Amino acid sequence: MKSALLTILLTITATAQEPFTIKHDQLGETLAAYRLNNDDCPTAAFKADKASATLVCVSKDKAFTFAGAKYNTKRITVLDDKVVMINLTFSHAEYITVLNSLRERVGDGIPSVTERSVLLALAKLMVEKEMTPRQMDNVPARASNFKWSNGVSTILLREYDAADPSFQSSNLTFVLDSALDEIRANVGKHVESRSGN
């Protein structure tokens, strides 16, 4: 009897979870609902990503702020007419401010560390040529990262944005978990079809 009651309570709790919100937007909302609150991504601004079967808009709305920081770019990913990922890049100088704000809102999160060797490999990929000694000196010894998950969606805070080999940017991503699984499956199918398997 007790185990049945516990199972029911856990099921109710799990189904009661809502995706994380970013200001007035919620992961999983329709693109039309997103556009009611934002004018940064008109239809023409979206580009199709065939590998992931998504639409992506990169907004450079410099007025957008969240968790105490102004953002350099906001990347919106749409799958099946739903906003499933919002990725924000901001100055590395704001990293601690954003981390502290997120801790106040959603708890401590799960920390992880990215070592210098991985950061160096990512920087080399982004530069797409041999790095100068000065560029290699800019690679930090390690990066702190944090993850928050509520069973429906995830927030990822990365101290350094992998797309910025200068290590002057940080990155904050909100993603709907089920959509991320679908995007990964789509990319896997795309790679298989291109390799002829």
N, C-alpha and C positions, 0 to 999 in steps of 0.2 A: 504494500500500500504506500509506504513512504517513498519507495523508489519510483512508483508511478506518479506520485505527486511532484517529486523532484523533476522528473522528465517533462511533465506538463509545464512547470514553472520555467525550466530552461528553454523549452520551445517557445513559450510566450516572450521571454526576454530576448531570445535570438531574433524572433520575427519583429520585435518592437524597435530594433535598431534602425536608424535612419542614416543615409549617407551624410558625410561631412558637408558643411556649407562653407562657402567663401563669400563673405559679406552677405548679399541678398540672393546668391545663387546656390543651388543645391545640385550635387552630382546626380545625374540621371534625369534631370529636367530636360524638356524638349528644347530644341534650338529656338523655337518661337518664344518660349518662356524666357530663355536667356536674353534674347533680343529686346524683350520688354524692359529689361533692367540695364542693358548695355548697348552702346551704339558703336563699339570698336570693331566689330566683325560683320560687315555687310556680306551678302551672298557672294559677291564678286571677290571678296578677300579670301575665301576658302579654296584650298587646293586639295585635290584628291590624292591620297596616298594609296596606290593600288596594292602594295604589299600587305598593308594592314586593313584594307577596306574601310578606311576612315576619311573624314574631311578634317583639314587642319587650317587654322587661322593663327597667324602670328601678329599680335597687336603690339604697337609701340606707344600705347596710350600712357604718356609720362605722368598723368594725373592719378593713375591707379595706385592706391596704397592699401596695404593689409599688414596686420601684426606689427605696426610701427615703422614700416619701411616703404619707400617708393620703389616701384618696380621698373626695370629696364624693358622687359618684354613679358607679355602674357600670351601663352600658347594654349589655344582651345582645341581639343580633339573631340570630334563628334562621330558616333557610331550609331547607325540605325536611327538617325534624327534625334539622338540624345547626347547631351554634353556628358562625356564619360571621364575626361581628364582636363585639368587646368594646371599648367606648369608656369611658374613665375621665376624669373631671374632678377636678382638684385645685387647691389654692391656688397662685396664681402665685408666691408666695414659695418654693415647692418646685421650680420649673422647672429650675434649674441642677442641683439634686440628682438629679432624674430624668434629665436629659440626661447627666450624668456617669455615672450607673449604666448607662444604655443603651449608652453608648460603651464601657464596660468589658465588657459582655456581648456586644454584637453589632457593635462597630466604630464608626468615626467617623460613618457615615451621610452622606447627601447634604443639604447645607444649602440653604435658600432663604429669601427675605425677603418679607414682605407689607408693602407701603407703607401709610402713614397714610390715604391716600385710600380704599383698599379697606377698612381697618379701620373708618373712619368710615361708609362705606356699609353695612357689616354691622351696626354699632351702630344706625344709623338704622332698619334693617329690624327689628331685635330690639325696639327701644323702641316702634315702631309709632306714633310721634307725633313732633312737633318736639322736637329735643333742646335742652336748656338750654345756655347758654354754659358753665356749670360742667361739665356732662356732656361737652361737646365738648373742654374742656381736658384731660379724663382720657384722651382717645384718644392712645395712644403714637405716636411718630414712625414706628416700624416694629416688626415682629415677626419673630423668628427661628423658623424651622421646620426640622425634620429628618425624613428619610425613610430607612428601611432596608427592603430587599427581598431575598428569597432565591429569587425566581422562582416561588414558590408562595403566599407571603403577604407582607404589608407592614405595617410599623409606621410610624405618622405621629405625630410630636410637634409640637404647635402651641403656641407661647408664650402665645397668648391664645385662649381658647375663644370661638368665634363666637357662641354662645348667651348669652354674658355681656357685655352692653354696659357693665358697670362696669370691665371689664378686670382683674378680680381673680382670674380662673380660667385655668388652662392645661388642655390636652387631650391625651390619649394614646389612639390608636386602633390596634387590631390587627385586620386584615381578611384574609380568604381571597380571593385575587385573582380566582379563577374565579367566586366568589359575588358579588363586587362587580360584575363584568361582567353577571351575570344580573340582579341587582337594578336596575342602570341600564337594562337592556333592558326589564324589567317596568315601571319607571316611565315609560319612553318609550312603551310600548304603552298604558299607562293614560292618559297625557296625550293621545295620539292618539284613543283611544276617547271621551274626554270632549269633545274638540274636534270630533268627528264625521268625522274623516278616515279 
